[in-house]
Amino acid sequence: MKKMLINVSVLLSAVLLMSTVMTGCDGTPSHSHTDADGDELCDECGKSVRVELTFLAVNDLHGKFKDSDTQPGLDEFTTYLKGLYADDAREEILLSSGDMWQGTVESSANRGKLMTEWMNEAGFVSMTLGNHEYDWGPDTLGPNSKLAEFPFLGINITYNGSMPSYCKASTVVERSGMKIGIIGAIGDCLSSISGEFQSGLSFATGSSLTSLVKKEADRLRKKEGCDFIVYSIHDGGDSFPSSGITTVENSDMAYYDTSLSDGYVDLVFEAHTHQKYILKDEYGVYHLQGSSENRAVSAVNVSFNTVTKDCTVEPGTVAAGTYAEDSLADDPIVSELIGKYFPDSDPYETIGYNVQKRDSETIINKVAELYYQKGRELWGSQYTISAGGGYLNARSPYRISAGNVSYADVFSVLPFDNHLVLGELSGTDFVKFLNRQDAESNPYHIYTTVKAAEVDTSKKYYVVVDTYTSTYRYNNIKEVARLDKDYYARDLIADYIRGGNWAK
């Protein structure tokens, strides 16, 4: 979608000066402005030399495409965006700080293609890669990067020692003669990616990342002529106030080296921790994160004088209530993409009835039990299986509500495509495995027929887990067999519901 202009007065309470700059047919200035008398009007053409633009940053959308009872979908949001674009009062830049695809049946079933097409329609200029973009392995990123009409960014990502072809260190966009460089990076997130996809993949962190960003920022300013540098990082804080502007120092931001704010970057958009905040670091640079899953969007007004290079920055947040009003019609792109990617199936069709709300703990404990039962069905004739489960996590909305349940409902709570595995453990490692469910920092949920005190450390034990748990090297699980078909934790729960087990 062609980038258009935006009326930021709808977004934020602050109203900045509105202006235009004479441009050629390609959108670039037809001449270099001069302003000898300092009245902010070009001496030659009389137009304003000040550029007014708004950055809109989306983070951690996690495929939340359709409306649900917990958050708005993208139908009204798309309508809202297009309404803003239709107003030529301001320029705008829409970007993402990662984790856009994984989380719902709408997006995950096609490995992010549907979401990528929506992002094309919405007019994103870039997407920083997040850890959940790797939930299906690096091979997914290549095809999606070709589908995208915007670049994937990841300055610190290497695969077998080189930056992969599916991403770039930065991108440059221009608005009315103002050049903006956007640098993207992923945080220290490698451990959150399934071990089966980590081979050859590396994310530079710490001082190495700082050096990369400083070098790229210098290049963008000196060689590309950028006036303003945005740093979009898939990392962030998790203990900052959710309202107002909080002043922080380097010691409060372990994930960010504030020396980057000393002349290298001018604005930082963050992600990953699903928090909503606006921070101002010791150099006066703003950092924003807009919650997650379409609950809010970060919005920043920038006013830039193209002659003096004077710049003012006003940060803000747009809450979902602003762009999810009942008065907004659903944009047709949402139903069009659903029809394209689900031509012969309806993921919202009822699969069964749930008589009462099931919270995440109930759901995950049932998954562990079903792992054990499915393992006995598949491999029980050859092996004595003693436990099922492992590292299991529910996701937003962290529950299955009472009433009719669809496959899409189950998918949102259990979105991970981790295959079932029969694993072998020594007796000693089996005891450690069982004890992991008692560790507060490790959400292991295990259904077992053997207590830790009963384990014979001289024997081998067999467990049914998924590939996220089996490939975690410290578990020392030796894979014996795998269910290779596309049948995951959510499918076990869906079949359990189809069987009427939660209707009672």
Secondary structure, DSSP 8 states (H G I E B T S, - for coil): ----B--GGGT-S---------B-TTSSBSS----TT-SSB-TTT--B-EEEEEEEEE---TT--S--SSS--HHHHHHHHHHHHT-TTSEEEEEE-S--STTSHHHHTTTTHHHHHHHHHHTEEEEE--GGGGTT-GGGHHHHHHH-SS-EE-TTEEETTB--TT-BSEEEEEETTEEEEEEEEE-S-GGGS-GGG-TTEEE--HHHHHHHHHHHHHHHHHTS--SEEEEEEE---SSS-SSSEEE--GGG-TTS-GGGGTTT-SEEE--SS--EEEEE-TTS-EEEEE-STTSEEEEEEEEEETTT--EEEEEEEEEHHHH--TTS---HHHHHHHHHH-SS--TTSEEEEESS-EEHHHHHHHHHHHHHHHHHHHHTTTS-EEEEEEE----TT-EE-SEEEEHHHHHHHS-----EEEEEEEHHHHHHHHHGGG-TTS-EEEEESS-GGG--TTSEEEEEEEHHHHT-GGG--EEEEE--SS--HHHHHHHHHHTTTT--
